[in-house]
Amino acid sequence: MPPYTIVYFPVQGRCEAMRMLLADQDQSWKEEVVAMQSWLQGPLKASCLYGQLPKFQDGDLTLYQSNAILRHLGRTLGLYGKDQREAALVDMVNDGVEDLRCKYVSLIYTNYEAGKEDYVKALPQHLKPFETLLSQNKGGQAFIVGDQISFADYNLLDLLRIHQVLAPSCLDSFPLLSAYVARLNSRPKLKAFLASPEHVNRPINGNGKQ
């Protein structure tokens, strides 16, 4: 039986970074897909600690909050930097990813038609910090922190990939980020996951907006 279980809606959403992490680290997991109607009418929502998904199970440990899950996997699988200094930087990057992801989610679910143009126009200023961080780490030829992959890399990669769908040219003026995405996309196990039906056939968002 797979050691991990992801309980989530039939979309990529908040779980694709953890799925990419698990696939790239050769970990198996089980998916429990929750239909929206079932979520709204059934007892699962009331049973969830914060009344929201994802829910993640690691044996007898149940976790909520996507970033807490990523940090747990980072600690468990050695994806949290090589020392406390790198761990602090990984946390900083992941918080930056969360800031931009919250802006993206707000656009997608509350203001897509009226807000997309302004959002895309402002996007470079939100991407620039990640380009800067890459430039400060081995000239952008490695990972976002240090010389080994961290859970923040998977979260950042997911964030950049969904923005490439929203605005295909958004990384054109960020050569290090562009190369970073290409480099991570080509990791053999991750590449296989990204080409799999489980990823390709899973919508990015729950409302059909890209």
Disulfide bonds with the S-S distance in Angstrom:
none
